[in-house]
Amino acid sequence: MIGNATVADALMDRLVHNSHRIELGGESMRKLAQSDHLE
């Protein structure tokens, strides 16, 4: 997609630099939704 590795690296640096990490706990919503459909 991006041919130049240096440009791709710089782009990722800018995206990650301004990001926030959110850790979630508990049961997966996908598992809960799937179990509702099976019943």
HELIX and SHEET records of a PDB file:
HELIX    1   1 ALA A    5  HIS A   17  1                                  13    
HELIX    2   2 MET A   29  LEU A   38  1                                  10    
END                                                                             
